[in-house]
Amino acid sequence: MLGTLLDLQVDRIAHGGVAVARHDGRVVFVADAIPGERVRARVTDASKDRFWRADTVEVLDASPDRREHVWAEASVDRDPAERAGGAEFGHIRIERQRALKGEVLADALARMGGVELAPEVQAVADALAPGVDASNGTGWRTRVRLHVDEAGRIGPYAARSRRVVPVASLPLAAPELAALAPLDGRLPDVGAIDLVLPSAGEPQLVTVDRSAIAEPRSERRGQRGRRGARRPEPQHDTTVVEELVAGRRFRVDRSGFWQVHRGAAATLHDAVQRAIDAERFDPRAANLDLYGGVGLLAAAVGDRFGPTTRITTVESEPRATVHAGENLAEWVGAQAVTSRVDRYLGELAATAGATERTALAGGTVVLDPPRAGAGRDVVDRLAALGPAQIVYVACDPVALARDIALFRGHGYEPEQIEAFDLFPNTHHLEAVARLAR
């Protein structure tokens, strides 16, 4: 069946940015389609009995929400193997994009979280994202990685592939970065190019050696030399840049984690402040910021409740913890700890005395886990400490819903959820939820 052309009626959108259709009773996940359309698609994966995967090659009956793709190199007019990845919703009118993301979030919350909530996915406020074309969802990326193949060609990966596709434009990138990108060049001795636009600095182009590029986790897992030696860790760029959020400067490594949308950090700063229930907040309690990075969200808490607020930010990446300590230096009650979150919570549970347990039970916890979510171990350990409220920042709706189900098992219910379109023209979104007993 591989390579077979199917005429499909598209029913709905699925998590991951692909649409859902059926053929002879079998589910087909089809890329580059919109619910309500009839498309012709080529089967790309028929290895599973329950479902196939396919790419749209022709639109037979277009949705009124279909538009010319914002990235010509990702258009359905191109052969699927030549379509640039990273803008899988670029063919959809921006308002419908947000509605589809909201449907995915509501579906995940209902099916996996057991809660009937349907947050509206909000656009980033224009005031927080100068220079972004909000109507098209372009010009927002302040971090872009371009890959370099063995022949030295520069470009993004093709959709759902690790093959470099040369392109002539980067419409999602901030204009300053798009102008800097050497898209027509050749760099055979380089592994990748990083384009970085700090809000308190000039645009930068950084070449990355092939040896410094991390392999995908699936390829890294279990790979050792014959004598059991681990492969060398990728080199880390320790150049420091500064980011401005709500009038504050944050130091962060140029290659370290920072929100990529021009207005994302400010949006989440404000959303976390709104999410905290002031009546439940005790500035003297043992408040926590888990997966805290360089301290952005801990600073949001301190900005709202004052410089004497007690808060500990926990992050496993040592360089980020160093910067968090610098960025939170004015808060006398703030500290930054380098640790895995599950390990830190386990040690708290094992060593906290009665006084500390009381302080933890009265505390507010902000957690911003990676895309996979916090998971059972972290949720169980956190719930056992019994904080007064939990503010959960999520970049994946399914992981959020799964963790909400786990928290609900401990008596924590979601009281409010805000959702934000921090990744226009992609299927990704960000959500901020408050849970309490």
Secondary structure as GFF3:
##gff-version 3
##sequence-region A 1 437
A	DSSP	beta_strand	5	13	.	.	.	ID=ss1
A	DSSP	beta_strand	19	23	.	.	.	ID=ss2
A	DSSP	beta_strand	26	31	.	.	.	ID=ss3
A	DSSP	beta_strand	38	45	.	.	.	ID=ss4
A	DSSP	beta_strand	51	61	.	.	.	ID=ss5
A	DSSP	three_ten_helix	72	74	.	.	.	ID=ss6
A	DSSP	three_ten_helix	80	82	.	.	.	ID=ss7
A	DSSP	alpha_helix	94	108	.	.	.	ID=ss8
A	DSSP	pi_helix	109	113	.	.	.	ID=ss9
A	DSSP	beta_strand	121	122	.	.	.	ID=ss10
A	DSSP	three_ten_helix	126	128	.	.	.	ID=ss11
A	DSSP	beta_strand	143	148	.	.	.	ID=ss12
A	DSSP	beta_strand	154	155	.	.	.	ID=ss13
A	DSSP	alpha_helix	175	180	.	.	.	ID=ss14
A	DSSP	beta_strand	192	196	.	.	.	ID=ss15
A	DSSP	beta_strand	204	208	.	.	.	ID=ss16
A	DSSP	three_ten_helix	210	212	.	.	.	ID=ss17
A	DSSP	alpha_helix	217	220	.	.	.	ID=ss18
A	DSSP	beta_strand	240	245	.	.	.	ID=ss19
A	DSSP	beta_strand	248	253	.	.	.	ID=ss20
A	DSSP	alpha_helix	264	275	.	.	.	ID=ss21
A	DSSP	beta_strand	287	290	.	.	.	ID=ss22
A	DSSP	alpha_helix	296	305	.	.	.	ID=ss23
A	DSSP	beta_strand	311	315	.	.	.	ID=ss24
A	DSSP	alpha_helix	318	327	.	.	.	ID=ss25
A	DSSP	beta_strand	334	338	.	.	.	ID=ss26
A	DSSP	alpha_helix	341	351	.	.	.	ID=ss27
A	DSSP	alpha_helix	354	361	.	.	.	ID=ss28
A	DSSP	beta_strand	364	367	.	.	.	ID=ss29
A	DSSP	alpha_helix	375	385	.	.	.	ID=ss30
A	DSSP	beta_strand	389	394	.	.	.	ID=ss31
A	DSSP	alpha_helix	397	408	.	.	.	ID=ss32
A	DSSP	beta_strand	413	420	.	.	.	ID=ss33
A	DSSP	beta_strand	430	436	.	.	.	ID=ss34
###
